[in-house]
Amino acid sequence: MDTIQIDGWQGRLGQGLAPRQLLATLYAAKDMTAKQIAKHMDCSPSTINKQLESARYNLSEHPNYIRTIRGLCLEAMKRGIIAPLVLLLCIATGIGTIDHNVRRPVRAPKVAVRYVARQEVA
């Protein structure tokens, strides 16, 4: 499977986005502006805006058009197109799995002590 990795994010090719659209989406997931993304991809910010617009159109179901970059990143994550590498590492190693047979100790109830200071009015 072909993937693109950028600073802690991984994107999967062949899942509905062109390579440049996927690259722009990965940079957008890192909370970068179109101008910052354009510097990294050696193109103009208007080209980045067009790439992200095309990516939003490609991932949207026709009546429910994705309107924001945040929505694009969320939809791409829901579909498994992009993911943080930390999450992928946890899934691959089995970290974060829940063992339901573990008995947790019963904790003593917390006791709150409250001090009230009153000032006498003369």
C-alpha positions in Angstrom: 0.0 0.0 0.0 1.4 3.4 -0.9 1.6 6.0 1.8 2.8 9.5 2.4 4.3 10.5 5.8 4.7 14.0 7.0 5.8 15.0 10.5 3.7 12.5 12.5 0.9 12.1 10.0 0.4 9.3 7.5 -1.8 9.4 4.4 -2.9 6.5 2.2 -3.0 6.9 -1.6 -5.7 5.3 -3.7 -8.5 6.1 -1.3 -10.2 8.9 -3.2 -7.6 11.7 -3.2 -5.0 12.6 -5.7 -1.4 12.6 -4.3 -1.2 16.5 -4.2 -4.6 16.7 -2.6 -3.6 14.1 0.0 -0.4 16.0 0.7 -2.3 19.3 1.1 -4.8 17.6 3.4 -1.9 16.2 5.6 -0.4 19.6 5.9 -3.9 21.0 6.7 -4.3 18.4 9.4 -1.1 19.7 11.0 -3.0 23.1 11.4 -1.0 24.9 8.7 -2.4 27.8 6.6 -2.6 27.7 2.8 0.4 30.1 2.7 2.5 27.8 4.9 1.4 24.7 2.9 2.3 26.5 -0.3 5.9 27.1 0.9 6.3 23.4 1.7 4.8 22.3 -1.7 6.5 25.0 -3.8 3.4 26.5 -5.3 1.0 29.4 -4.8 -1.6 29.6 -2.0 -4.3 29.8 -4.6 -3.2 26.4 -5.9 -3.4 25.0 -2.4 -6.9 26.4 -1.9 -7.9 24.7 -5.2 -6.3 21.4 -4.1 -8.2 21.5 -0.8 -11.4 22.5 -2.5 -11.1 19.6 -4.8 -10.3 17.2 -1.9 -13.4 18.5 -0.1 -15.5 17.8 -3.2 -14.0 14.4 -3.7 -14.7 13.3 -0.1 -18.2 14.8 0.2 -21.4 12.9 -0.4 -23.2 15.1 -2.9 -26.0 16.6 -0.7 -23.7 17.0 2.3 -20.9 19.1 0.9 -17.8 19.5 3.2 -17.6 23.2 3.9 -14.4 23.6 5.9 -10.8 22.4 6.1 -11.5 21.0 9.5 -14.4 19.0 8.0 -12.1 17.7 5.3 -9.6 16.5 7.9 -12.3 14.9 10.0 -13.8 13.1 7.0 -10.4 11.9 5.9 -9.7 10.5 9.4 -13.2 8.9 9.5 -12.5 7.1 6.2 -9.0 6.1 7.3 -7.3 8.1 4.6 -5.1 10.1 7.1 -4.1 9.2 10.6 -1.6 10.4 13.2 1.4 8.0 13.3 1.1 7.7 17.1 -2.4 6.3 16.7 -1.1 3.8 14.1 1.8 2.8 16.3 -0.6 2.1 19.2 -2.9 0.0 17.1 0.0 -2.0 15.6 1.6 -2.7 19.0 -1.7 -3.3 20.8 -1.1 -0.5 23.2 -4.4 0.9 24.4 -6.4 -2.3 24.3 -8.7 -2.7 27.3 -8.6 -5.8 29.5 -12.1 -6.0 30.9 -11.1 -8.7 33.5 -8.9 -6.3 35.5 -10.3 -5.6 39.0 -9.7 -2.1 40.1 -9.3 -1.3 43.8 -12.2 0.4 45.6 -11.2 3.9 46.5 -12.1 5.5 49.8 -14.6 8.4 49.4 -13.0 11.8 49.2 -13.6 14.1 52.1 -13.8 17.8 51.6 -13.0 20.2 54.4 -14.3 23.7 54.1 -13.3 26.6 56.2 -15.6 29.6 56.3 -14.2 33.0 57.4 -16.7 35.6 58.4 -16.0 39.2 59.0 -18.0 41.1 61.6 -19.5 44.3 60.4 -19.2 47.1 63.0 
